[in-house]
Amino acid sequence: NNYTSVRARALLRRVEAAGVELIAPAAMSWFAYAIAADIAISDMTSMSLYFSLLNKPVLFAPLERHRFAAGSPLLKLYDESEKLDFPDIGAEQIEKTLKRKIFTVRSLYPAIGVPGHLHGVLIRCLSES
């Protein structure tokens, strides 16, 4: 919704002002950036699941749990991940998140072991480069 979009843009401006370098790709080109990035700052989009599947940390905007589907992989990832600390967003929180043990949703997706699955294709392509 528009309110969430406005909050997300405001949050990104504050994070950038705190000294964190951001990549702001076009809506259709974010996946290449996910491979190159060290961390994701997310709300409740599927992008955070992709980062988790790539074994990369996700720093979530604080959200009400009732907004997630009960028992969903996204809710599990949200519960296990760091949340942005308002108003003290900065490089220190990013560094803390990068050092934290990463929770991955991989075990919640049994098809991941199948070679033709997206994760298997990504790993194969990354290992060939």
C-alpha positions in Angstrom: 0.0 0.0 0.0 1.0 3.6 -0.4 1.6 4.2 3.4 4.1 1.3 3.5 5.8 2.5 0.4 6.2 6.0 1.8 7.6 4.6 5.1 10.0 2.4 3.2 11.3 5.3 1.1 11.7 7.4 4.3 13.5 4.6 6.0 15.9 4.1 3.1 16.7 7.9 3.1 17.5 7.7 6.9 19.6 4.6 6.5 21.6 6.2 3.6 22.0 9.5 5.6 23.5 7.4 8.5 26.3 6.4 6.1 25.1 3.1 4.7 25.7 2.7 1.0 22.5 1.6 -0.7 21.7 -0.1 -4.0 18.3 1.0 -5.3 17.7 -1.1 -8.4 14.8 -0.8 -10.7 11.8 -3.0 -9.7 12.6 -5.7 -12.3 16.4 -5.9 -11.8 16.8 -6.5 -8.1 17.9 -10.1 -8.2 21.4 -9.4 -9.6 21.8 -6.9 -6.7 20.8 -9.6 -4.2 23.7 -11.8 -5.4 26.1 -8.9 -5.0 24.8 -7.4 -1.8 25.9 -8.4 1.7 22.6 -7.7 3.5 19.0 -6.9 2.8 16.8 -4.3 4.5 13.3 -5.4 4.0 9.7 -5.1 5.0 7.5 -8.1 4.1 8.4 -8.9 0.6 9.6 -12.1 -1.1 13.0 -10.5 -1.6 13.8 -11.2 2.1 13.1 -14.9 1.4 15.4 -14.9 -1.6 18.2 -13.4 0.6 17.6 -16.0 3.2 17.9 -18.7 0.6 21.2 -17.2 -0.5 22.4 -17.4 3.2 22.5 -13.6 3.5 21.2 -11.7 6.5 18.0 -9.7 6.4 17.4 -6.6 8.6 13.6 -6.1 8.8 11.7 -2.9 9.4 9.7 -3.4 12.6 6.2 -4.7 11.6 3.2 -6.0 13.5 3.2 -9.8 13.4 -0.5 -10.0 12.5 0.4 -8.6 9.0 2.1 -12.0 8.2 0.3 -15.2 7.3 0.4 -17.4 10.4 3.0 -20.2 10.2 4.5 -18.8 6.9 8.2 -19.0 6.1 8.2 -15.2 5.9 6.9 -14.9 9.5 9.5 -17.4 10.7 12.3 -15.4 9.0 10.9 -12.2 10.5 10.9 -13.7 14.0 14.4 -15.0 13.7 16.0 -11.8 12.1 17.2 -8.5 13.4 14.8 -5.5 13.3 15.8 -2.0 12.5 16.4 0.0 15.7 14.5 3.3 15.4 15.7 6.0 15.6 19.3 4.7 15.9 19.8 3.3 12.5 23.3 3.2 11.3 26.4 1.3 10.3 26.7 -0.2 13.8 23.4 -2.0 13.5 24.3 -3.3 10.0 27.6 -4.6 11.3 25.9 -6.4 14.2 23.5 -8.0 11.8 26.3 -9.1 9.5 28.1 -10.8 12.4 25.0 -12.6 13.7 24.3 -16.2 12.8 22.1 -16.2 9.8 18.7 -17.9 9.9 17.8 -19.4 6.6 14.3 -20.6 5.4 16.0 -23.3 3.3 14.7 -26.2 5.4 11.2 -24.9 5.0 11.3 -25.5 1.2 11.8 -29.3 0.5 12.1 -28.7 -3.3 15.4 -26.8 -2.8 17.4 -29.9 -3.1 16.1 -30.5 -6.6 18.7 -29.4 -9.2 16.2 -27.6 -11.3 14.9 -25.5 -8.4 15.8 -21.8 -8.5 18.2 -22.1 -5.6 20.1 -25.0 -7.2 20.3 -23.1 -10.5 21.7 -20.0 -8.7 24.3 -22.0 -6.8 25.4 -23.8 -10.0 25.7 -20.5 -11.9 27.6 -18.9 -9.0 30.0 -21.7 -8.8 30.7 -21.6 -12.6 31.6 -17.9 -12.5 
